[in-house]
Amino acid sequence: MSVGDVLDQVRDSAFGTQPSPSTGVVVVTAVVALLLMAPQAWPRTRHLVTIAHEGAHGVVALLSGRRLAGIRLHSDTSGLTLSRGRPTGPGMVLTSAAGYVGPGLMGLGAAYLLQAGHAVGVLWLALVLLALLLLQVRNFYGLWAVLVVGVAVFAFSWWASPPVQVVVAHVGTWFVLLAAPRAVLELHAHRRGGRARTSDADVLARLTKVPGLVWVGVFLVVDLAALVVGGRWLLVASG
């Protein structure tokens, strides 16, 4: 197979459409996503939320005119995105606000593509975003984490059958939609315990003079809205 044939195959699969799964399958994928958030699994699967969180910081930093200096992902599921530019102002506010709403909005975008029948497109888009993120990661654990996720997404995108790809895309979408509010609730618990004094909410409080608790509420409202709208799209589109 030539390079041109490979590119044609990727293009056709990424922009093609697949039949919508039944309502039962959509519900089962949501249950699977919930199981991935169970106490035994969450310490591992939460890395996916961190990848989306830090990726959102990075994307908004670039879009707001800041210079991205690197991203670090840690084994305790924490992360850090460094950017250069004005220490205050709209760019810094938007960059700081992007992390906790990023996973939910990504899930919303994926749900929109899924209800239009682009399940494989969701997988290829995720792979492109992971590749771009990989270029900015600055620590070994972060490189390893992104590579593992990227290889898994590529494997499903390239070798899995269309029905399996549809299921995987739905599980991933449900997971980020459901996990995004949970991450915000964890932030609230850490702040109450005095363990998150440098959190995004606290950074935003210093930048805007709006209390950190208000920012936590904003994060939660956005992520819950994404879950409700995205979940409805997935269920309504099911056959």
C-alpha positions as CSV (number, residue, x, y, z in Angstrom):
1,M,0.0,0.0,0.0
2,S,1.4,3.4,-1.0
3,V,1.5,6.5,1.1
4,G,-1.2,8.0,-1.0
5,D,-3.4,5.0,-0.5
6,V,-2.9,5.2,3.3
7,L,-3.7,8.9,3.3
8,D,-6.8,8.2,1.2
9,Q,-7.9,5.5,3.7
10,V,-7.4,7.8,6.6
11,R,-9.3,10.6,4.9
12,D,-12.2,8.4,4.0
13,S,-12.5,6.9,7.5
14,A,-12.0,10.3,9.3
15,F,-14.6,12.1,7.2
16,G,-17.0,9.3,6.5
17,T,-20.1,8.5,8.5
18,Q,-21.0,5.4,10.5
19,P,-24.5,4.2,11.4
20,S,-25.7,5.3,14.8
21,P,-25.7,2.6,17.5
22,S,-28.9,1.6,19.2
23,T,-30.1,3.3,22.3
24,G,-29.2,0.2,24.3
25,V,-25.6,0.4,23.1
26,V,-25.4,4.1,23.9
27,V,-26.7,3.4,27.4
28,V,-24.2,0.5,27.9
29,T,-21.3,2.7,26.8
30,A,-22.4,5.2,29.4
31,V,-22.4,2.5,32.0
32,V,-18.9,1.4,30.9
33,A,-17.7,5.0,31.2
34,L,-19.1,5.1,34.8
35,L,-17.3,1.9,35.6
36,L,-14.1,3.5,34.4
37,M,-14.7,6.1,37.1
38,A,-15.1,3.5,39.9
39,P,-12.7,3.9,42.9
40,Q,-10.5,1.1,41.7
41,A,-10.1,2.5,38.2
42,W,-10.2,6.2,38.8
43,P,-6.5,6.7,39.9
44,R,-5.5,5.4,36.4
45,T,-8.3,6.7,34.2
46,R,-8.2,10.2,35.7
47,H,-5.0,10.7,33.7
48,L,-7.2,11.1,30.7
49,V,-8.9,14.0,32.3
50,T,-5.6,15.5,33.2
51,I,-4.4,15.2,29.5
52,A,-7.6,17.0,28.4
53,H,-7.3,19.6,31.1
54,E,-3.7,20.5,30.3
55,G,-4.3,20.3,26.6
56,A,-7.1,22.9,27.0
57,H,-4.8,25.2,28.9
58,G,-2.3,24.9,26.1
59,V,-4.8,25.5,23.2
60,V,-6.3,28.5,24.8
61,A,-2.9,29.9,25.7
62,L,-1.9,29.8,22.0
63,L,-5.3,31.2,20.8
64,S,-5.1,34.1,23.3
65,G,-1.6,35.1,22.0
66,R,0.5,33.6,24.7
67,R,3.6,31.5,24.1
68,L,3.4,27.9,25.3
69,A,6.5,27.0,27.3
70,G,5.7,23.4,27.9
71,I,3.3,20.9,29.6
72,R,4.1,18.4,32.4
73,L,1.9,15.4,33.4
74,H,2.6,13.7,36.7
75,S,2.0,10.2,38.0
76,D,-0.3,11.5,40.8
77,T,-2.7,12.8,37.9
78,S,-1.7,16.4,38.5
79,G,-0.3,18.5,35.6
80,L,1.2,21.9,34.8
81,T,1.0,24.1,31.7
82,L,3.5,26.9,31.5
83,S,3.0,29.8,29.1
84,R,4.8,33.1,28.6
85,G,3.1,36.5,28.2
86,R,1.5,39.2,30.4
87,P,0.9,37.9,33.9
88,T,-2.5,39.5,34.0
89,G,-5.2,40.4,31.4
90,P,-7.8,38.5,29.4
91,G,-5.3,36.0,27.9
92,M,-4.1,34.8,31.3
93,V,-7.7,34.7,32.6
94,L,-8.9,32.6,29.6
95,T,-5.9,30.3,29.8
96,S,-6.5,29.7,33.6
97,A,-10.2,29.2,33.1
98,A,-9.8,26.7,30.3
99,G,-8.5,23.7,32.2
100,Y,-11.6,22.6,34.2
101,V,-14.1,23.3,31.5
102,G,-11.9,21.9,28.7
103,P,-12.7,18.2,29.2
104,G,-16.5,18.9,29.3
105,L,-16.4,21.1,26.2
106,M,-14.2,18.5,24.4
107,G,-16.8,15.9,25.3
108,L,-19.6,18.2,24.0
109,G,-17.8,18.6,20.7
110,A,-17.2,14.8,20.4
111,A,-20.9,14.2,21.1
112,Y,-21.9,16.7,18.4
113,L,-19.7,14.7,15.9
114,L,-21.1,11.4,17.1
115,Q,-24.7,12.5,16.6
116,A,-23.7,13.4,13.1
117,G,-22.3,9.9,12.5
118,H,-18.6,10.7,12.6
119,A,-17.5,8.2,15.3
120,V,-14.2,7.4,13.5
121,G,-13.6,11.1,12.9
122,V,-13.8,11.6,16.7
123,L,-11.0,9.0,17.1
124,W,-8.8,10.6,14.5
125,L,-9.4,14.0,15.9
126,A,-8.4,12.8,19.3
127,L,-5.2,11.3,17.8
128,V,-4.3,14.6,16.1
129,L,-4.8,16.5,19.4
130,L,-2.7,14.0,21.3
131,A,0.1,14.3,18.7
132,L,0.1,18.1,19.1
133,L,0.1,17.7,22.8
134,L,3.1,15.3,22.7
135,L,5.2,18.0,21.0
136,Q,4.7,20.2,24.1
137,V,5.2,17.7,26.9
138,R,8.4,18.3,28.8
139,N,8.7,15.4,31.2
140,F,9.2,11.6,30.8
141,Y,6.1,10.5,32.6
142,G,4.0,12.9,30.5
143,L,5.5,11.6,27.3
144,W,4.8,8.0,28.3
145,A,1.2,8.8,29.3
146,V,0.4,10.6,26.1
147,L,2.1,7.9,24.0
148,V,0.2,5.1,25.6
149,V,-3.1,6.8,25.1
150,G,-2.2,7.8,21.5
151,V,-1.1,4.2,20.6
152,A,-4.4,2.9,22.0
153,V,-6.5,5.5,20.0
154,F,-4.5,4.7,16.9
155,A,-5.0,1.0,17.2
156,F,-8.7,1.4,17.4
157,S,-8.7,4.0,14.6
158,W,-6.7,1.8,12.2
159,W,-7.4,-1.8,13.0
160,A,-10.8,-2.0,14.8
161,S,-14.0,-2.8,12.9
162,P,-16.5,0.1,12.4
163,P,-18.9,-1.2,15.1
164,V,-16.0,-1.4,17.6
165,Q,-14.8,2.1,16.7
166,V,-18.3,3.5,17.3
167,V,-18.5,1.9,20.7
168,V,-15.0,3.1,21.7
169,A,-15.8,6.7,20.5
170,H,-19.0,6.6,22.6
171,V,-17.3,5.3,25.7
172,G,-14.5,7.9,25.4
173,T,-17.1,10.7,24.9
174,W,-19.2,9.6,27.8
175,F,-16.1,9.3,30.0
176,V,-14.9,12.9,29.5
177,L,-18.5,14.2,29.8
178,L,-19.0,12.4,33.1
179,A,-15.5,12.8,34.5
180,A,-15.3,16.6,34.0
181,P,-17.8,17.5,36.7
182,R,-16.2,14.9,39.1
183,A,-12.8,16.7,38.7
184,V,-14.5,20.0,39.6
185,L,-16.0,18.4,42.7
186,E,-12.6,17.1,43.6
187,L,-11.2,20.6,43.2
188,H,-13.8,21.9,45.6
189,A,-13.0,19.2,48.2
190,H,-9.3,20.0,48.0
191,R,-9.9,23.7,48.4
192,R,-12.0,23.1,51.4
193,G,-9.2,21.0,52.9
194,G,-6.7,23.7,52.1
195,R,-4.8,21.5,49.7
196,A,-5.3,23.5,46.5
197,R,-4.1,27.0,47.1
198,T,-2.5,27.3,43.7
199,S,-5.4,25.8,41.8
200,D,-6.9,27.4,38.7
201,A,-9.8,28.7,40.8
202,D,-7.4,30.5,43.1
203,V,-5.3,31.8,40.3
204,L,-8.4,33.2,38.7
205,A,-9.5,34.7,42.1
206,R,-6.2,36.6,42.2
207,L,-6.5,37.8,38.6
208,T,-10.1,38.8,38.7
209,K,-10.9,39.5,42.4
210,V,-13.8,37.1,42.0
211,P,-13.8,34.5,44.8
212,G,-12.4,31.1,43.9
213,L,-15.6,29.4,45.0
214,V,-17.5,31.3,42.4
215,W,-15.0,30.1,39.7
216,V,-15.5,26.5,41.0
217,G,-19.2,27.0,40.5
218,V,-18.7,28.3,37.0
219,F,-16.6,25.3,36.1
220,L,-19.3,23.0,37.5
221,V,-22.1,24.7,35.7
222,V,-20.3,24.6,32.3
223,D,-19.4,20.9,32.7
224,L,-22.8,19.9,33.9
225,A,-24.4,21.8,30.9
226,A,-22.0,20.0,28.6
227,L,-23.0,16.6,30.1
228,V,-26.7,17.3,29.8
229,V,-26.5,18.6,26.2
230,G,-23.9,16.1,25.0
231,G,-25.7,13.2,26.7
232,R,-29.0,14.2,25.0
233,W,-27.3,14.4,21.6
234,L,-26.0,10.9,22.0
235,L,-29.3,9.4,23.2
236,V,-31.4,11.2,20.6
237,A,-29.2,10.3,17.7
238,S,-29.2,6.6,18.7
239,G,-31.2,4.3,16.4
